[in-house]
Amino acid sequence: MAIAQMNWGRMRFPLSDPRMVEFAEALEDVYRLAEVHSGFIWRISDCDSEEQLGALGLDDKVSATVSVWESVEALADYTFETRHGTFLKRANEWFEKVDGPQLVLWDIEHTERPTFGDAFERLENLKKHGDTSRAYGWPR
């Protein structure tokens, strides 16, 4: 077994806005760090992300990532202990406050490749029912 995750946010400004430059310029490096991090398996590519999010009717201010990891611990290490964590601490500079969870996790087979449709359905499940075997947040 592995875990899938989706995190999402609503940017304060379009990615092309000058106020987003530092964040935008770091994206490629932060994604590359994930892809070489111990425990990383797969993520939806940038091109596929844009296509899938658009198909769900989400505008270009929604930023989201779906990825698959060997374990919650590997994901947590990447999330909080790398350059990603530095940017996460500054998220309020670039992202609006949203109601409800911005991260959803679920168990998955190593070979499964979830879509954003799958992920947002799991997020809704988490919002409605809290932590369950279908969808959960960071373990406490």
N, C-alpha and C positions, 0 to 999 in steps of 0.2 A: 504494500500500500504506500501511497504518497499522499500529499495534500495539494489541493488547488487553492488559489487565493485570488480575490479581486479586491483592489482598492480603487477608490474613485474620489473625485472632488470636482467642484465647480470653480474654475479659475475666476479671479476678480476681473481680469482683462483678457482679451484674445492673446494667444501665444505670440503674435507678431507685434504686440504693443511694446514700446520701449521699457515700460515698467516690468516686463516679464523677461528681459534679456538675460539676466543672470540665471534664472531658472531654465529658460529655453536652451541656453548654451551648455548647460550641464546635463541635459537629458541623455544624450548619446553616451557620455561617459558613465552615468549612473546605470543605464541599461547594460552597458558592456561589463561593468562591475558585477551586476547580477548574473550575467551569463557565464562568467568564469568563477563565480563563488561556489564553494563546496556545497553540494546539496541541490543546486539548481538543475532542473530537468528541461524546461521549455517555457516559452512565453509567446503570446500572440504578437506578431510583428506589428510595427508601426503602421504599415500600409493596411494590413487586415484590421487593425484596431479602428482606424479612421472609417473604413468601409462598414464594419459591423456596428459601430456606434451610430453612424449616420442612418443605417437601416433600422435601428431601434428608435429613430426620431430624436436623437440627442444632438444638441448643437455643438459647435466647435469650442465652446468654453468648458465642456465636460472632458476631464482628463481621467483616464482609467487604464488599469493594467490587469491582465489575467495571466497568471503563471502557475507552473506546477513545480513542486519542491519535494525532496525526499522526506522532509520532516518539518514540523513546526519550528523546531530548534534551529534548523538551517535557515529558514525564512527569517526568524527573529534575529539571528546573528547578522544577516545581511541588512535587514530593515533598520536596526538600531546601532550597529557597531561599524558601519562603513560610511563612506561619504553620503550615502542615502540618508542616514540618520542625521547628519548635519543639516541637510535640506529639510528633513521632516520637522525638525525643531523650529524651522522658520516658515512653516507652511502657511501661517496666517498672513504673511506678507503677500502671498500669491493666490491664496484660495479663500473663498467665502466660507462662512460657517454654515453647515447644513444640518438638518434634523436627521437623527438616526445614525446608524453605523456607516462608516466609510470603508470598512474592511469586512469581508466575509471569507471564511475558510470552510472547506469540506474535504472529506476523504475521497480518494480517487485512485484508480489503478495507474501505475507508472506510464502506461501507454495511452491513456485517455487524454484528449485535447479539447477542453471545454471552450465554449463560445461565450461572448458577452451576454447573449440571450440566456444561457445556462446560469451565468454568474449573477445577473440581475434578478433572476427568479429565486436564486438562493438567498440573495440579499433581502428580498421581500419576505421570504420565509423567516429569516433571522429577525427582521423587524416585527413580524406578527407573533412569533412563537418563542423568541429568545433562543438561547443555545439549545440545539437538538443534534441528533446524529446527521441530519440533513444539511445543517448550516450552523456555524458557530463563529465566535470571535476569538480574540487571543485568549488562550487558557490562563486562568488566574492562579 
